[in-house]
Amino acid sequence: MKKIPFIKMDGLGNDFVIMRGVDLTPDEIKAIGNRKTGVGFDQLIVLKPSDKADVKILFFNADGSSAGACGNGSRCTAKLLMDEKGVDSLTMEAPDGKLLKAWRAENGLTSVNMGKPRLNWDEIPIAETQDTLAVKGVSAELPEPCCVSVGNPHAVFFVDDVENFDVEKWGSFVETHPMFPERVNVEFAQVVKPDLVRMRVWERGAGVTEACGTGACATLTAAVRRGLSARKAEIKMDGGSLVIELDDNGDILMTGATHCAFTGEVFA
């Protein structure tokens, strides 16, 4: 048994355990992620050295599986390291090798450039060649989703009444649907006005969460693709809001708050 130091942070209630330099098995990750007998988290973040950025970040879900990206986790990591280093910006290497630029925004917020969304069917991926603007064959009881990859796969459903929508029922159904061979993060969104979208989320490997950074990025991208929103909008989730922008280069800029809750040590 080993004793591992950690930092607990969250972005809008989307919570993370951050560790440095460790290699853990899926069973160890699940044990730490257990909210009754471990620390509990939506995602585990492991920081590693990088030869092309200030840090390499790896993400793991509470079920022990790996995640290709995590927007709120990237923002929390950036805030933590900028504070430690006393700098106003830094670069992080994502699990797929993509470089993410982060910087201090106004009012104590943190911004991350999440890069360009991937929109082709095989980049998400989905199981068959389709236009990802409106993917057919998921369920006759749901609207056709717009699918987006932000380093991880998302299916965004636009609904009329998101507050009363059964996110748990339909999120779990869509996550494991055969249309999504790598499973999928699922967003249910309602456009309130061009610069405000209400969104609730079911995260792959985690279930219902208070917020999802990449989900907010995917939601704004989907809304712009459908002609439903402006290119910059507030994405309001159960845990709070992020400001998401598709800039003139097609990059997704994400800005929001972070919170450091506590530090500790855990046995694994």
Summary of the structure (lengths in Angstrom):
residues: 268
radius of gyration: 17.5
end to end distance: 5.7
largest distance: 53.7
contacts: 959
relative contact order: 0.18
helix: 20%
strand: 39%
